[in-house]
Amino acid sequence: MIRVRMDKWLWAARFFKTRSLAARACDLGRVEANGQPAKPAREVRVGDPLQVKNDGGDFHVEVLALSEMRGPAAVAQTLYRETEASRELRLNLAEERKAMPHFEALRLDALNVRLHTKVEIAPPRGMALA
């Protein structure tokens, strides 16, 4: 196998759940090959350095093998090698996120306060309270 499209390889390597999401990421400039924005139809070659930005983080990888088929995660991880710097940066960011307070919990607290606060509603104009 000599030629593989960028979106197919990203999907096969499990960076994205669907091929259309991989193509969309390429169109939005979230994938770079050799420091240049990569289009979905660009051919991936063994040895290409890629930078992939997705929900999981910012990955800097080197392509080790090509595949058009999506397989198990263990097989997908053999298609590339992530740089040490990239792995350390992602782990550090994950630790920082864990240390941050959870905003959803704060939001729920604010909603509970709002729900349990007595709100006085004025009667419409012209009507008197009984």
Long-range contacts (C-beta under 8 A, 24 or more apart in sequence): 1-66, 1-67, 1-68, 2-66, 3-43, 4-43, 4-44, 4-66, 4-67, 4-68, 5-40, 5-41, 5-42, 5-43, 5-44, 6-31, 6-33, 6-38, 6-39, 6-40, 6-41, 6-42, 6-43, 6-44, 7-40, 7-41, 8-68, 9-44, 9-63, 9-66, 9-67, 9-68, 9-79, 10-52, 11-70, 12-67, 12-68, 12-69, 12-70, 12-71, 12-76, 12-79, 13-67, 13-76, 13-79, 13-80, 14-70, 14-73, 14-76, 14-77, 15-52, 15-54, 15-56, 15-59, 16-54, 25-52, 25-53, 25-54, 30-54, 50-80, 56-90, 57-89, 57-90, 57-93, 57-94, 58-86, 58-89, 58-90, 59-86, 59-90, 60-85, 60-86, 61-86
